[in-house]
Amino acid sequence: MRHIAVIGSGPAGYYTAEACQKAFGEGVRVDIIDRLPVPFGLIRTGVAPDHQSIKGVSRRYEAVALTDNVRFVGNVTIGQDVSIDELRSLYDAVVLATGAPHDRKLDIPGAELPGVVGSAAFVGWYNGHPDYADLAPPLDGPAVVIGNGNVALDVARILAKTREEFAGSDIVGHALTALQGAHIDTITLLGRRGPHQIAMTPKELGELGELERARPIVDPADLPPLDTDSLLDPGQRKSVTHLRNFAVANGADKPVHIVFDFFAMPVAVEGEGKVERVVVERTALDGEGRANGTGERYEIPASLVVSCIGYRTPPIEGVPYDDRSGRFANEEGRVLPGLYAVGWARRGPTGTIGTNRPDGFAIADKIAADIGDGSGKQGRAGLDALLAGRGVEVVTFRDWQKIEAAENAAAREGSPREKFTSIDALLAARNP
């Protein structure tokens, strides 16, 4: 029997478990360990609450979780309840699938001012992550969103939507209430480079043009010549077409403006005890497409700054770490003997949810080559004994199903699903 521990219950973790099932059949036992008492990682707390079709992939993971040889072990913190070395002594293979849940640092003066938040924190706040339930971002003035990727679009869209537009979503109640009481009439999206360099996909960009009370605004002067769009790949060309349409669209009657500010590099955040403005330097692209400051500076009023500039995997004691890349040091997924990394923990925060599936299968192949038929380690029996001896209250997948049922039952008709936003509430919900 082969015993495998997967740390992290997001897409990378469940795709790895699925791959191990297919590789080893009944000859494997996989324990998926997570710090939270709920599974699915960024599917629950990272994907935008109004993108329910994307969250539907969790049903695939549920099918894996309900098999006899895969088990969810929730409410277990690595480094506190059990160490990496202990797991390596109990399992033939330990796979790090922790993702990249921490924000990359906004390294400019004033970034520590109240009102500057990272996208992981802000997204976690409106998605009900227990770590960010008490964030209370300031929503009483203009907002600046730093970044030109889909996360920046998500943040802008969530800030701009009406209550009615959240029907069918699973945005948490505290965020919905705060957003509906907000006084934000301008949301500025800052991008260091231009329209041809955005990392925004057509679907997400197109959604901005369909908002009830918000109008996306693009300065026609920022757009490159139309004939240069032919050099782009089809998806990028569609995205730029949306920007061109925004540049000529008529929506002056809408009270909220989402302003695309291209060739704009934030150089400082200023204010007396809180965010009041962002200092921006105009940029120009060199021959290799790099954005360089021109020396021209201006200020954008802001009470909230959301930095969407990337993510990092948090280090774990005893695991080699690549600080420059913000992920675990590895060679094609191998970290140490019997220790592997997969997904964003392996390659950094790149790719889509689906990218993690072939990644998981590749790691399963490496495990198969490395561990053979297994080494007779204790696996889950050893973990259960260790955690019981330390008084750790483990949450199973069946417990999660009870929590999910309680969240669904708590939702009022016509309102978003009511997520529980504290560990205590989640644990209590499994014992109705």
NORKAQUI-V47076 format. One record per pair of residues at least 24 apart in sequence whose ideal C-beta (glycine too) atoms are under 10 Angstrom apart, sorted by the first residue. I is the first residue (numbers start at 1). GAP is how many residues later the second one is. If there is no record, write none. Layout:
# NORKAQUI-V47076
((I;GAP) (I;GAP))
This chain:
# NORKAQUI-V47076
((1;25) (1;26) (1;27) (1;28) (1;68) (1;91) (1;372) (1;373) (1;374) (1;375) (1;376) (1;378) (2;25) (2;26) (2;27) (2;28) (2;67) (2;89) (2;90) (2;91) (2;365) (2;366) (2;369) (2;370) (2;371) (2;372) (2;373) (2;375) (2;377) (3;25) (3;26) (3;27) (3;28) (3;87) (3;88) (3;89) (3;90) (3;91) (3;368) (3;371) (3;372) (3;373) (3;374) (3;375) (3;376) (3;377) (3;378) (3;379) (3;380) (4;24) (4;25) (4;26) (4;27) (4;28) (4;65) (4;66) (4;87) (4;88) (4;89) (4;90) (4;91) (4;334) (4;336) (4;360) (4;363) (4;367) (4;370) (4;375) (4;376) (5;24) (5;25) (5;26) (5;27) (5;28) (5;68) (5;73) (5;77) (5;79) (5;82) (5;83) (5;85) (5;86) (5;87) (5;88) (5;89) (5;90) (5;91) (5;333) (5;334) (5;374) (5;375) (5;378) (6;24) (6;25) (6;26) (6;27) (6;28) (6;64) (6;66) (6;67) (6;85) (6;87) (6;88) (6;89) (6;90) (6;91) (6;92) (6;334) (6;336) (6;354) (6;357) (7;24) (7;25) (7;26) (7;27) (7;28) (7;66) (7;69) (7;71) (7;75) (7;77) (7;80) (7;87) (7;88) (7;89) (7;90) (7;91) (7;309) (7;312) (7;334) (7;335) (7;338) (8;24) (8;25) (8;26) (8;27) (8;31) (8;33) (8;34) (8;70) (8;87) (8;88) (8;89) (8;90) (8;91) (8;93) (8;305) (8;334) (8;335) (8;336) (8;337) (9;24) (9;25) (9;26) (9;27) (9;29) (9;30) (9;31) (9;32) (9;34) (9;35) (9;52) (9;56) (9;63) (9;64) (9;65) (9;88) (9;89) (9;90) (9;388) (9;391) (10;24) (10;29) (10;30) (10;31) (10;32) (10;33) (10;34) (10;35) (10;36) (10;48) (10;51) (10;87) (10;88) (10;89) (10;91) (10;333) (10;334) (10;335) (10;343) (10;346) (11;29) (11;30) (11;31) (11;32) (11;35) (11;36) (11;46) (11;47) (11;49) (11;50) (11;86) (11;88) (11;331) (11;332) (11;333) (11;341) (11;342) (11;343) (11;344) (11;345) (11;346) (11;348) (11;349) (12;29) (12;30) (12;83) (12;84) (12;85) (12;86) (12;87) (12;329) (12;330) (12;331) (12;332) (12;333) (12;334) (12;335) (12;341) (12;343) (12;344) (12;345) (12;347) (12;348) (12;351) (13;26) (13;27) (13;28) (13;48) (13;51) (13;59) (13;82) (13;83) (13;84) (13;85) (13;86) (13;329) (13;330) (13;332) (13;343) (13;347) (14;25) (14;26) (14;27) (14;29) (14;43) (14;44) (14;46) (14;47) (14;48) (14;49) (14;50) (14;51) (14;56) (14;58) (14;83) (14;342) (14;343) (14;346) (15;42) (15;45) (15;46) (15;49) (15;82) (15;327) (15;328) (15;338) (15;339) (15;340) (15;341) (15;342) (15;343) (15;344) (15;345) (15;346) (15;348) (15;349) (16;48) (16;77) (16;79) (16;81) (16;317) (16;324) (16;326) (16;327) (16;340) (16;341) (16;343) (16;344) (16;345) (16;346) (16;347) (16;348) (16;351) (17;44) (17;47) (17;48) (17;50) (17;52) (17;53) (17;54) (17;55) (17;78) (17;80) (17;343) (17;347) (18;42) (18;43) (18;45) (18;46) (18;47) (18;49) (18;52) (18;339) (18;342) (18;343) (18;346) (19;45) (19;323) (19;338) (19;339) (19;340) (19;341) (19;342) (19;343) (19;344) (19;345) (19;346) (19;348) (19;349) (20;44) (20;49) (20;50) (20;73) (20;75) (20;340) (20;341) (20;343) (20;344) (20;347) (20;348) (21;43) (21;46) (21;48) (21;49) (21;343) (22;339) (22;342) (23;338) (23;341) (23;342) (23;344) (23;345) (24;45) (24;340) (24;343) (24;344) (24;347) (24;349) (24;350) (25;44) (26;42) (26;43) (27;42) (27;346) (27;347) (28;41) (28;42) (28;64) (28;65) (28;336) (28;339) (28;340) (28;343) (28;346) (28;351) (29;39) (29;40) (29;41) (29;42) (29;62) (29;63) (29;345) (29;350) (29;351) (29;352) (30;34) (30;35) (30;37) (30;39) (30;40) (30;41) (30;42) (30;61) (30;63) (30;65) (30;349) (30;350) (31;38) (31;39) (31;40) (31;41) (31;42) (31;45) (31;56) (31;59) (31;60) (31;63) (31;348) (31;349) (31;352) (31;353) (32;29) (32;32) (32;33) (32;38) (32;39) (32;40) (32;41) (32;42) (32;63) (32;65) (32;365) (33;38) (33;39) (33;40) (33;41) (33;42) (33;43) (33;44) (33;45) (33;48) (33;49) (33;54) (33;61) (33;64) (33;65) (33;350) (33;354) (33;361) (34;38) (34;39) (34;40) (34;41) (34;42) (34;43) (34;44) (34;63) (34;64) (34;361) (34;366) (35;39) (35;40) (35;41) (35;42) (35;43) (35;44) (35;45) (35;46) (35;63) (35;66) (35;95) (35;96) (35;388) (36;38) (36;39) (36;40) (36;41) (36;93) (36;94) (36;95) (36;359) (36;364) (36;387) (36;390) (37;35) (37;37) (37;38) (37;39) (37;93) (37;356) (37;357) (37;358) (37;359) (37;362) (37;363) (37;366) (37;383) (37;386) (37;387) (37;388) (37;389) (37;390) (37;392) (37;393) (38;34) (38;36) (38;37) (38;90) (38;91) (38;92) (38;357) (38;361) (38;362) (38;365) (38;366) (38;369) (38;381) (38;382) (38;385) (38;388) (38;391) (38;392) (39;26) (39;33) (39;34) (39;35) (39;356) (39;358) (39;361) (39;364) (39;365) (40;25) (40;32) (40;360) (41;56) (41;57) (41;58) (41;60) (41;302) (41;303) (41;312) (42;57) (42;58) (42;59) (42;78) (42;81) (42;82) (42;85) (42;87) (42;269) (42;301) (42;302) (42;311) (43;84) (43;310) (44;83) (44;84) (44;85) (44;126) (44;360) (44;375) (45;56) (45;75) (45;78) (45;79) (45;80) (45;81) (45;82) (45;83) (45;84) (45;85) (45;86) (45;87) (45;374) (46;53) (46;55) (46;73) (46;74) (46;77) (46;78) (46;81) (46;83) (46;105) (46;108) (46;265) (46;307) (47;76) (47;80) (47;107) (47;123) (47;306) (48;75) (48;78) (48;79) (48;102) (48;103) (48;105) (48;106) (48;107) (48;109) (48;110) (48;121) (48;122) (48;123) (48;156) (48;159) (49;74) (49;77) (49;78) (49;79) (49;105) (49;109) (49;117) (49;119) (49;120) (49;121) (49;122) (49;123) (49;126) (49;127) (49;367) (49;368) (49;370) (50;104) (50;107) (50;108) (50;111) (50;115) (50;116) (50;117) (50;118) (50;119) (50;120) (50;121) (50;157) (50;366) (51;99) (51;103) (51;106) (51;118) (51;119) (51;152) (51;153) (51;156) (52;116) (52;117) (52;118) (52;365) (54;298) (54;299) (55;114) (55;115) (55;298) (57;296) (57;297) (57;300) (58;346) (60;297) (61;336) (62;335) (62;338) (62;339) (62;342) (64;333) (65;331) (65;332) (65;333) (65;335) (65;336) (66;331) (66;332) (66;335) (70;327) (71;309) (71;312) (71;313) (71;323) (71;325) (71;326) (72;322) (72;323) (72;324) (72;325) (72;326) (72;327) (72;328) (73;307) (73;310) (73;311) (73;314) (73;319) (73;321) (73;322) (73;323) (73;324) (74;319) (74;320) (74;321) (74;322) (74;323) (74;325) (74;326) (74;329) (74;352) (74;353) (74;356) (75;312) (75;317) (75;318) (75;319) (75;320) (75;321) (75;324) (75;348) (75;351) (75;352) (75;355) (76;307) (76;311) (76;314) (76;316) (76;317) (76;318) (76;319) (77;315) (78;238) (78;239) (78;240) (78;241) (79;235) (79;236) (79;237) (79;238) (79;239) (79;240) (80;310) (80;312) (81;302) (81;305) (81;306) (81;309) (81;310) (81;311) (81;312) (81;313) (82;301) (82;304) (82;305) (82;308) (82;310) (83;233) (83;234) (83;235) (84;232) (84;233) (84;234) (84;235) (84;251) (84;252) (84;255) (85;232) (85;233) (85;234) (85;254) (86;232) (86;296) (86;297) (86;300) (87;231) (87;251) (87;252) (87;295) (87;296) (87;299) (88;230) (88;248) (88;249) (88;250) (88;251) (88;289) (89;249) (89;288) (89;289) (89;293) (89;297) (90;287) (90;288) (90;289) (90;290) (90;291) (90;292) (90;293) (90;295) (90;296) (91;247) (91;248) (91;280) (91;283) (91;284) (91;286) (91;287) (91;288) (91;289) (91;291) (91;292) (92;246) (92;275) (92;278) (92;279) (92;280) (92;281) (92;282) (92;283) (92;284) (92;285) (92;287) (93;244) (93;245) (93;246) (93;247) (93;270) (93;271) (93;273) (93;274) (93;275) (93;277) (93;278) (93;281) (93;284) (94;225) (94;241) (94;242) (94;244) (94;245) (94;246) (94;247) (94;273) (95;238) (95;240) (95;243) (95;244) (95;245) (95;246) (95;247) (95;248) (95;250) (95;251) (95;265) (95;268) (95;269) (95;271) (95;272) (96;217) (96;220) (96;223) (96;231) (96;232) (96;234) (96;237) (96;239) (96;243) (96;244) (96;245) (96;246) (96;247) (96;249) (96;250) (96;267) (97;243) (97;244) (97;245) (97;246) (97;247) (97;248) (97;249) (97;259) (97;262) (97;263) (97;266) (98;215) (98;216) (98;218) (98;221) (98;229) (98;230) (98;243) (98;244) (98;245) (98;246) (98;247) (99;212) (99;214) (99;215) (99;228) (99;243) (99;244) (99;245) (99;246) (99;250) (99;257) (100;210) (100;211) (100;212) (100;213) (100;214) (100;226) (100;227) (100;243) (100;244) (100;245) (100;247) (100;248) (100;249) (100;250) (101;28) (101;30) (101;210) (101;211) (101;212) (101;213) (101;243) (101;244) (101;248) (102;209) (102;210) (102;211) (102;212) (102;213) (102;224) (103;203) (103;204) (103;205) (103;206) (103;207) (103;208) (103;209) (104;203) (104;204) (104;205) (104;206) (104;207) (104;208) (104;222) (104;245) (105;202) (105;204) (105;205) (105;207) (105;221) (106;40) (106;160) (106;163) (106;199) (106;200) (106;201) (106;202) (106;203) (107;202) (108;38) (108;157) (108;158) (108;159) (108;160) (108;161) (108;170) (108;171) (108;199) (109;158) (109;159) (109;160) (109;161) (109;170) (110;156) (110;157) (110;158) (110;159) (110;160) (110;161) (110;165) (110;166) (110;167) (110;168) (110;169) (110;195) (111;155) (111;157) (111;158) (111;164) (111;194) (111;196) (112;157) (113;156) (113;157) (113;158) (113;159) (113;160) (113;161) (113;162) (113;163) (113;192) (114;24) (114;157) (114;159) (114;160) (114;161) (114;189) (115;25) (115;26) (115;28) (115;29) (115;154) (115;156) (115;158) (115;159) (115;160) (115;161) (115;187) (115;188) (115;189) (115;190) (115;191) (116;28) (116;30) (116;153) (116;155) (116;158) (116;159) (116;162) (116;186) (116;188) (116;189) (116;190) (116;191) (117;38) (117;158) (117;187) (117;188) (117;189) (117;190) (118;28) (118;187) (118;188) (118;189) (118;190) (118;191) (118;192) (118;193) (119;26) (119;27) (119;28) (119;30) (119;32) (119;33) (119;35) (119;36) (119;187) (119;188) (119;189) (119;190) (119;191) (119;192) (120;31) (120;187) (120;188) (120;190) (120;191) (120;192) (121;185) (121;186) (122;29) (122;32) (122;33) (122;36) (122;37) (122;53) (122;182) (122;184) (122;185) (122;186) (123;28) (123;31) (123;32) (123;35) (123;183) (123;185) (124;297) (125;47) (125;49) (125;50) (125;53) (125;296) (126;28) (126;29) (126;32) (126;33) (126;40) (126;43) (126;44) (126;45) (126;46) (126;48) (126;49) (126;50) (126;52) (126;53) (127;31) (127;43) (127;44) (127;45) (127;48) (127;292) (127;294) (128;42) (128;43) (128;44) (128;45) (128;46) (128;47) (128;279) (128;289) (128;290) (128;291) (128;292) (128;293) (128;294) (128;298) (129;43) (129;290) (129;292) (130;289) (130;290) (130;291) (130;292) (130;293) (130;294) (130;295) (130;296) (131;290) (131;292) (132;43) (132;289) (133;39) (133;41) (133;42) (133;286) (133;287) (133;288) (133;289) (133;292) (134;40) (134;287) (134;288) (135;39) (135;40) (135;43) (136;38) (136;42) (137;38) (137;41) (137;42) (137;45) (137;166) (137;167) (137;168) (137;169) (138;40) (138;44) (138;46) (138;136) (138;137) (138;164) (138;165) (138;166) (138;167) (139;36) (139;39) (139;40) (139;41) (139;42) (139;43) (139;44) (139;45) (139;164) (139;165) (140;41) (140;42) (140;43) (140;44) (140;163) (140;164) (141;41) (141;42) (141;43) (141;44) (141;45) (141;134) (141;135) (141;160) (141;161) (141;162) (141;163) (142;41) (142;42) (142;43) (142;44) (142;45) (142;46) (142;115) (142;117) (142;133) (142;134) (142;135) (142;136) (142;158) (142;159) (142;160) (142;161) (142;162) (142;163) (143;39) (143;41) (143;42) (143;43) (143;44) (143;45) (143;46) (143;115) (143;132) (143;157) (143;158) (143;159) (143;160) (143;161) (143;162) (143;163) (144;42) (144;43) (144;44) (144;45) (144;46) (144;115) (144;117) (144;120) (144;122) (144;125) (144;131) (144;133) (144;134) (144;136) (144;156) (144;157) (144;158) (144;159) (144;160) (144;161) (144;162) (144;163) (145;42) (145;43) (145;44) (145;45) (145;46) (145;113) (145;114) (145;116) (145;157) (145;159) (145;160) (145;161) (145;162) (145;163) (146;42) (146;43) (146;44) (146;45) (146;46) (146;118) (146;119) (146;120) (146;123) (146;132) (146;134) (146;159) (146;160) (146;161) (146;162) (146;163) (147;42) (147;43) (147;44) (147;45) (147;51) (147;52) (147;53) (147;159) (147;160) (147;161) (147;162) (147;163) (148;41) (148;42) (148;43) (148;44) (148;45) (148;46) (148;47) (148;49) (148;50) (148;51) (148;52) (148;112) (148;113) (148;114) (148;116) (148;160) (148;161) (149;42) (149;49) (149;50) (149;51) (149;52) (149;55) (149;159) (149;160) (149;161) (150;48) (150;49) (150;50) (150;51) (150;53) (150;54) (150;55) (150;158) (150;202) (151;48) (151;49) (151;53) (151;155) (151;156) (151;157) (151;158) (151;159) (151;160) (151;198) (152;35) (152;37) (152;38) (152;39) (152;46) (152;47) (152;48) (152;52) (152;154) (152;155) (152;156) (152;157) (153;36) (153;45) (153;46) (153;47) (153;48) (153;50) (153;51) (153;52) (153;54) (153;55) (153;63) (153;105) (153;155) (154;50) (154;53) (154;154) (155;32) (155;34) (155;149) (155;151) (155;152) (155;153) (156;31) (156;32) (156;33) (156;48) (156;51) (156;52) (156;55) (156;58) (156;60) (156;100) (156;102) (156;103) (156;104) (156;150) (156;152) (157;30) (157;47) (157;50) (157;51) (157;53) (157;54) (157;57) (157;59) (157;101) (158;29) (158;148) (159;25) (159;28) (159;55) (159;97) (159;99) (159;145) (159;147) (160;24) (160;25) (160;27) (160;48) (160;51) (160;52) (160;53) (160;54) (160;55) (160;56) (160;94) (160;95) (160;96) (160;97) (160;98) (161;46) (161;50) (161;51) (161;52) (161;53) (161;95) (162;49) (162;50) (162;51) (162;52) (162;94) (163;252) (163;253) (164;48) (164;250) (165;45) (165;46) (165;47) (165;48) (165;49) (166;249) (166;250) (167;247) (167;248) (167;249) (168;246) (168;247) (168;248) (168;249) (169;246) (169;247) (169;248) (170;237) (170;238) (170;241) (170;246) (170;247) (170;248) (170;249) (171;244) (171;245) (171;246) (171;248) (172;244) (172;245) (172;246) (172;247) (172;248) (172;249) (173;237) (173;238) (173;239) (173;242) (173;243) (173;244) (173;245) (173;246) (173;248) (174;245) (174;247) (175;241) (175;244) (175;246) (176;239) (176;240) (182;74) (182;122) (183;120) (184;30) (184;71) (184;72) (184;73) (184;118) (184;119) (184;120) (185;28) (185;29) (185;69) (185;70) (185;71) (185;72) (186;31) (186;70) (186;71) (186;72) (186;73) (186;114) (186;115) (186;116) (187;27) (187;29) (187;69) (187;70) (187;71) (187;72) (187;115) (187;117) (187;119) (188;29) (188;69) (188;70) (188;71) (188;72) (188;73) (188;76) (188;90) (188;92) (188;112) (188;113) (188;114) (188;117) (189;27) (189;28) (189;29) (189;69) (189;70) (189;71) (189;72) (189;73) (189;75) (189;119) (190;69) (190;70) (190;71) (190;72) (190;73) (190;74) (190;75) (190;76) (190;88) (190;90) (190;110) (190;115) (190;117) (190;118) (190;119) (191;31) (191;69) (191;70) (191;71) (191;72) (191;73) (191;74) (191;92) (191;100) (192;70) (192;71) (192;72) (192;73) (192;74) (192;89) (192;91) (192;93) (192;98) (192;99) (192;100) (192;101) (192;117) (193;69) (193;70) (193;71) (193;72) (193;90) (193;91) (193;92) (193;96) (193;97) (193;98) (194;28) (194;29) (194;30) (194;46) (194;49) (194;68) (194;69) (194;70) (194;89) (194;90) (194;91) (194;95) (194;97) (195;27) (195;28) (195;29) (195;34) (195;37) (195;41) (195;44) (195;45) (195;47) (195;48) (195;49) (195;52) (195;65) (195;67) (195;68) (196;27) (196;28) (196;32) (196;33) (196;35) (196;36) (196;40) (196;41) (196;43) (196;44) (196;47) (196;66) (196;89) (196;93) (197;39) (197;65) (197;66) (197;88) (197;92) (197;94) (198;38) (198;41) (198;42) (198;44) (198;45) (198;62) (198;64) (199;37) (199;40) (200;35) (200;36) (200;39) (200;40) (200;42) (200;43) (200;60) (201;34) (201;35) (201;37) (201;38) (201;41) (201;151) (202;32) (202;33) (202;34) (202;35) (202;36) (202;37) (202;38) (202;39) (202;40) (203;32) (203;35) (203;36) (203;39) (204;35) (204;38) (205;33) (205;34) (205;35) (205;36) (205;37) (205;38) (205;40) (205;41) (205;55) (206;32) (206;33) (206;35) (206;36) (206;39) (207;35) (208;34) (208;35) (208;38) (208;50) (208;52) (209;33) (209;36) (209;37) (209;40) (209;42) (209;49) (211;40) (211;43) (211;45) (211;47) (212;42) (212;44) (213;38) (213;40) (213;41) (213;42) (213;43) (214;37) (214;40) (214;41) (214;42) (214;43) (214;44) (215;31) (215;34) (215;35) (215;36) (215;37) (215;38) (215;39) (215;40) (215;41) (215;42) (215;43) (215;44) (216;26) (216;27) (216;29) (216;30) (216;31) (216;33) (216;35) (216;38) (216;40) (216;41) (216;42) (216;43) (216;44) (217;29) (217;30) (217;32) (217;34) (217;35) (217;40) (217;41) (217;42) (217;43) (217;44) (218;24) (218;25) (218;26) (218;27) (218;28) (218;29) (218;30) (218;31) (218;40) (218;41) (218;42) (218;43) (218;44) (219;27) (219;28) (219;40) (219;41) (219;42) (219;43) (219;44) (220;24) (220;26) (220;27) (220;28) (221;26) (221;41) (221;42) (222;25) (222;38) (222;39) (222;40) (222;41) (222;42) (223;24) (223;39) (259;41) (261;37) (261;39) (262;29) (263;28) (263;31) (263;33) (264;27) (264;34) (264;36) (265;26) (265;27) (265;28) (265;29) (265;32) (266;34) (266;39) (266;41) (266;43) (267;26) (267;30) (268;29) (268;31) (269;33) (269;36) (269;38) (270;29) (270;32) (271;31) (271;32) (271;34) (274;29) (274;30) (275;26) (275;27) (275;28) (275;29) (275;30) (276;25) (276;26) (276;27) (277;24) (277;25) (277;26) (277;28) (278;24) (278;27) (310;38) (310;39) (310;40) (311;33) (311;37) (311;38) (312;32) (312;36) (312;37) (313;28) (313;30) (313;31) (313;32) (313;33) (313;35) (313;36) (314;31) (316;29) (319;26) (322;26) (325;24) (331;35) (332;30) (332;31) (332;34) (333;26) (333;27) (333;29) (333;30) (333;31) (333;32) (333;33) (333;34) (334;29) (334;32) (334;33) (334;36) (337;33) (337;34) (338;29) (338;32) (338;33) (338;37) (338;39) (340;24) (340;26) (340;27) (340;30) (342;24) (393;34) (395;28) (395;31) (395;32) (395;35) (396;34) (398;32) (399;27) (399;28) (399;30) (399;31) (399;32) (400;26) (400;29) (400;30) (401;29) (402;27) (402;28) (402;29) (402;30) (403;24) (403;25) (403;26) (403;27) (403;28) (403;29) (404;25) (404;26) (405;24) (405;25) (405;27) (406;24) (406;25) (406;26))
